[in-house]
Amino acid sequence: MFVEILFLVIISLVAIVTKSIFFYLLLMVVLVLCLPGIIALNSAPYVPTLKKNADSMLKLADIKPGMKIYDLGAGDGRLVKRAADKGANAIGYEISFVLVLFFWLKKGIFREKGRVYWGSLWSKDISDADIVMVFLMPRAMEKFKKKKYATMKKGAKLVSNIFLLPGEKPVKQENGVYLYIKK
């Protein structure tokens, strides 16, 4: 959310200072593109995963080449990239257009692996996932359990950063990261 607001403030200031119709139009376009990221605050505001937590998430996931991995609320795509580097078919979904754009810019410059798409995690089918990674707020974890965890295949892994899946007991945990295996 902070990234979107900062982006909007900068474009607003440029539009005011230059009094250019181009920047006012650009502001409207950026506002429309950034609005979903701002609204998503209840699900998962953008907070980069700490390196030690990211390491724990990947360790607990036990990624093998060819696995199908989804990172829901992928942010800047750092977990997607690291999972893809291990040979996984890693896909992230992020509602913030700015963060998706940032990922694709990094991918183009540094030839990073993995894919991050612009879209809401709530509308994506994850039933074919071997591993799902999330960093969602408690209220969103409740919604995730009802709408997404229920659709995951038997034996699929859920790796959650910081927040517990309500009513479920983690199989393992490390550094505030929880591993669940769908029964």
N, C-alpha and C positions, 0 to 999 in steps of 0.2 A: 504494500500500500504506500509506503514512504516513497518508493521509487516513482510510482505513478504521480503522486502529488508534487514531488520535486520537478518532474518533467513538465507538468502542467504549469507550475509557477514560473519556470524559466521561459516557456513559450509565451505565457501571459505578459511577463515583463518585456520581452522583446517586442511583442505586438503593441504594447502601450507606448514604449519608447519610439519605435519606428513608425507607428500609426499606419502600418502596411496592411492592406486587406489580405495579402497572402498569409501573414502570420495569424490574423484572426481566423481565417479559414483553416489553417493548419491546427490552430488551437481547438476548433470544433471537431475536426477529424480525430485528433489525439484524445480529446475528451471521450468521444464515443468508443475508441479502442481501449482506453484505460479504465473506463467505468466498471467493467466486470471485475477487474483486479481490486478496485476500491471497495466494491460491494462484497467481495469475498472475505472480508475481515472476519466474519463469524466462522468461516470454515478453516482458513489457514492464512494468516497474514504472512508475507514473505519475511522469514527469519532464516538466514543461512544456517544449515546444520553444522554444528561444531565438527572439526576434523576428527576428534576422538569418537564422537557419536557416529559419524559417517563410516569410520573404520569398523566400529562395532556393528553397524547395520549390515555392512558387506560381509563381515565375518559370520554373523549369525545367519545370514541368508544362504551362505555356502553355495555361491554361484558356480555353476558349471557351464562350459560352452554349450550353446544351443538352447539354453533355458529361455523362456519367455518371461520378461520382467517388465512390470509397470511401476512407474513412480508417479503417484497421484498427488498433484501439487508440486510439480518438479522444480519450481523456482528457476534457478539459472542452469539447471541440468547437470550439476556436478556429479550426482549419484548415477544418473543415466550414463554419463561418459565413463565413469569408473566400472559400472556393470558391463558396458559394451566392451571395454578394454579386456575384460575377463572372458570374452567370447559369447556373451549373452545377447539375445535379441532384445535390447533395452529400449523401451518407449516411455516417454514422460508426457503428461498432460498438465498444462499450466493455464490458468485463467488470465494471467497478466500478460497482455500483448507485449509490453516492454521487455519482460524477462524472456519471453520466447524469442523475440527479436535479438536480444543479447546472446542467447544460446546459439542461434543460427549464425550470428556474426563471428562468434568464437569458433564455431564449427568450420566456417569458411576460411578463416585465417589460420587456425591451428590444425585443420584436418581432423577434428575430433570425431569420435564414433558416437553412435546412438542417435535418437531422434526425440525431439520435444515438439509437441503440437499445441496450438492454441485451442483451448476448449475446457469446458467444465468437467471435472472428474465424475460428476453425478450422471452424466449422459453417456459415459463410455462403458463398453462391454469388457469386463475383465475375467470372464468365465474360462478363458483359455490360459490364464496366468499360472506359471509355476511359482512366481514370487511377486508379491505386491508390497511396495514400500510407501509408507505414509508418515507425514508429520502434521497431524490435524489437531485442532483444539478439541476439548472434551465433548462439547455439544455436537461437533461434526463427527467425532468417533462414534457417538450413539447412532447418528444417522447412517454412518458407514456400515455399522454392524447390521442394521436392518436392510439397507438397500444394496450394499456391495458384498459384504462378507458372506451373506447368505447365498450369493450367486457364484462364489468361488468353488472350484472343483475340489474334491476330496484329496487331501495330501498337499494342497497348495500352502505356501508359507505367506504369512503376513508379518512384516517387520515394521514396527511402529516406534518412532522416535518420541520419547518422553511421555506420551499419553497412553494410558491403558485402554484396551478394548473392553467396554463394560460387560460384566457378567462372564468373562472368559479368563481362564488362568493361563498365563504365559508358560510356554515350554522351557524357555531360557530367557535370561536377561543379563545385560551387561551395559554399564555406563548409562543407565536410564533408557536403554533400547530394549524393546520387548519382541520376542519371537512367538508367534502362534502358528499352529498347524491345523488346517481346516479338517474337521472330522466328518 
